[in-house]
Amino acid sequence: MSQDSVTKTIGVATGICLFCSLFVSVAAVKLRPRQVKNQRLDRIQNILQVAGLAGEEGDPEALYQERIQPAYIDLKTGQAVSEDQYQPDQVESIPAEQDLAGIKLRPLQSVVYQRIDGQTMARLILPIQGKGVWSTLYGFLALEEDLQTVAGITFYEHAETPGLGGEIDNPNWKSSWAGKRAYDEDGNVVIEVIKGQVDPASSDADRQIDGLSGATLTTRGVDNLIQYWLGENGYGPYLKRLREER
Ligand SMILES: Cc1cc2nc3c(=O)[nH]c(=O)nc-3n(C[C@H](O)[C@H](O)[C@H](O)COP(=O)(O)O)c2cc1C
């Protein structure tokens, strides 16, 4: 067969394509366990960060096992469920008027994380998610032991534009959440992410967060998801129960 025949060219190209697709498929399958492990480690590190344990020495996994206690809950009733009963895949559709976070489906149960100091809960870490501009934002919001004050926020997965919506990862912006009032004395959600800068002289400054400049849409997405998850259709019933049990 001639070296430059059409048949040979197609044959070589097909061979290369087959080899490459086989290589990519094998790599994807082989690397999957490592990806899953790294995703878990990333979540753990984010939980430790909002739990205020990120600076501690040692293996993050061991620190997590030692200091963080997961609690499984029924979101509607706020009651605890056992780990055996926990079914993260059970979801229901959210009526449009309630779907502040733009997630369409809500889990019936959730896992929250408690930072345990000695015998008592020092921080409560709540998984949060909601629509940004280009992506769903996944993160954690931590409340202090009083269940009213924000301890921290972090997003571990999103695809917002770097420099615009991606500024939700900016450490300065994230640290501005610490100490803000999430709930008032009656358990109403009062925290809000505003457009523009918070006026430090305002009486509302303790419950307001600066909006991200050039990223009003992502800012609005963050505000919406916070309202949703702290509200009646999110962790509201669970937090109410915890407050009543005190
Ligand atoms: C390529 C491109 C990417 C953008 N990415 C984001 C984004 O991630 N988040 C966001 O809120 N706005 C993003 N915007 C800007 C929005 O369209 C909109 O202009 C902005 O949210 C308005 O914010 P401002 O009122 O603070 O100026 C993007 C715009 C362009 C052209």
PDBQT file of the ligand as one rigid body, heavy atoms in Angstrom, charges set to zero:
ROOT
HETATM    1  C1  LIG A 301     -17.913  37.823  30.460  1.00  0.00    +0.000 C 
HETATM    2  C2  LIG A 301     -18.691  38.354  31.620  1.00  0.00    +0.000 A 
HETATM    3  C3  LIG A 301     -18.685  37.661  32.797  1.00  0.00    +0.000 A 
HETATM    4  C4  LIG A 301     -19.406  38.128  33.906  1.00  0.00    +0.000 A 
HETATM    5  N1  LIG A 301     -19.404  37.417  35.063  1.00  0.00    +0.000 NA
HETATM    6  C5  LIG A 301     -20.140  37.848  36.104  1.00  0.00    +0.000 A 
HETATM    7  C6  LIG A 301     -20.188  37.120  37.311  1.00  0.00    +0.000 A 
HETATM    8  O1  LIG A 301     -19.543  36.072  37.483  1.00  0.00    +0.000 OA
HETATM    9  N2  LIG A 301     -20.963  37.602  38.310  1.00  0.00    +0.000 N 
HETATM   10  C7  LIG A 301     -21.694  38.765  38.184  1.00  0.00    +0.000 A 
HETATM   11  O2  LIG A 301     -22.405  39.122  39.127  1.00  0.00    +0.000 OA
HETATM   12  N3  LIG A 301     -21.624  39.479  37.073  1.00  0.00    +0.000 NA
HETATM   13  C8  LIG A 301     -20.889  39.053  36.029  1.00  0.00    +0.000 A 
HETATM   14  N4  LIG A 301     -20.836  39.794  34.881  1.00  0.00    +0.000 N 
HETATM   15  C9  LIG A 301     -21.419  41.126  34.889  1.00  0.00    +0.000 C 
HETATM   16  C10 LIG A 301     -22.938  41.132  34.851  1.00  0.00    +0.000 C 
HETATM   17  O3  LIG A 301     -23.359  40.943  33.550  1.00  0.00    +0.000 OA
HETATM   18  C11 LIG A 301     -23.432  42.486  35.384  1.00  0.00    +0.000 C 
HETATM   19  O4  LIG A 301     -22.954  43.492  34.564  1.00  0.00    +0.000 OA
HETATM   20  C12 LIG A 301     -22.955  42.751  36.793  1.00  0.00    +0.000 C 
HETATM   21  O5  LIG A 301     -23.378  41.724  37.638  1.00  0.00    +0.000 OA
HETATM   22  C13 LIG A 301     -23.451  44.072  37.304  1.00  0.00    +0.000 C 
HETATM   23  O6  LIG A 301     -22.760  44.356  38.510  1.00  0.00    +0.000 OA
HETATM   24  P1  LIG A 301     -22.575  45.851  39.052  1.00  0.00    +0.000 P 
HETATM   25  O7  LIG A 301     -23.992  46.393  39.196  1.00  0.00    +0.000 OA
HETATM   26  O8  LIG A 301     -21.896  45.723  40.383  1.00  0.00    +0.000 OA
HETATM   27  O9  LIG A 301     -21.772  46.577  38.040  1.00  0.00    +0.000 OA
HETATM   28  C14 LIG A 301     -20.126  39.326  33.787  1.00  0.00    +0.000 A 
HETATM   29  C15 LIG A 301     -20.123  40.032  32.593  1.00  0.00    +0.000 A 
HETATM   30  C16 LIG A 301     -19.420  39.546  31.530  1.00  0.00    +0.000 A 
HETATM   31  C17 LIG A 301     -19.435  40.329  30.235  1.00  0.00    +0.000 C 
ENDROOT
TORSDOF 0
